[in-house]
Amino acid sequence: MYMYIYMYMYVYIYIYLFIYLYRPYMMGCLWDVTDRDIDRFTESMVNRLLATRGQHLLDTVSAGRSACRMRYLTGAAPVVYGLPIKIADE
């Protein structure tokens, strides 16, 4: 029982430690997804981020979900931990 709780807490501690030390956000999937569907999602999200430089990451994640074939299964898996950010031109 102790090992299960330790492993469960270790995953969340790792995510928040990564956010604290390196980046203001982290994106990951809540469960395993198919390879092609998550590739479609990633391609759509990156294309939107590069095409519109003033768009929030959260907007591109929600728009990228429509590119998946299984929108409510694979599209719902990606989540963003951390602070909402905005990419601005310098």
N, C-alpha and C positions, 0 to 999 in steps of 0.2 A: 504494500500500500504506500509506504513512504517513497519508494522508488518511482511509482507512478505519479505521485504529486510532485516530486522533484523534477521529473522529466517534463511534466505539464507546465510547471512554472518556469523552467529553463528556457522554453521556447519563447514565452512572452518577455522574459527578462532580456533575452538576446535581441528581440525586436526593439525594445525601448532603449537598450544600450546603443544599438546602431543609430537610432534616431538622435540620441543625446550626443554622441561623439562625432558622427560623420555627416549626416544629412537631416534636413527638417522633416522628411517624409520617407516612407518605404512602402512599396507596392508589392503585394503578394497574393496568392490564391488561397482560398479557404479550404479547397479540396482538390484532388487530382482531376485534371481536365484532359481532353483529347488534344493531340499535338496540332492538328490543322486548325482547329477552332481557336485555340489560344494564339496561334500564329496570325490568323486573320485579325483577331482583336489587337494584337501588338502592332501589326502593320498599320491598321486604321488609326490607332492612337498616336503612333509616332508621326504619321503623315499629317494629322491634324495639328500636332504640336509644332511641327516644322513649318506648316503653311500659315498658321496664324500665331504670331509670336506673342500676342498679348492675352492669350487664352489660359484659363486656369487648368491645372492638371486634372482636377475633379470633373470639369466639363468634358475633357477629352476621354476620360475613363467612361463616363456615362454615354458618350456618343460612340465609343468603340464597342460597346456592348451590342449595338444594333448590327455590327458586322458579323457576329457569330451566328452560326446556323441554329444552335440550341441556345437561344437568347436567355432563357430563364434557368438554364442549367449551367452552361459554360460561361455565359455572360455575367451571371451573378457571382461567380467565383472570385474575380479580381477585386480586391479591396485596398484602400490606402490608409495606412497608419500614419499619424503625425499631424503636422500643421498644413493647412491649405496654402499653396504657394502660387505665385503668378510669375511667369517668365516675362521679363521686360527687356526692351532694347536698351543697349548701353550706348 
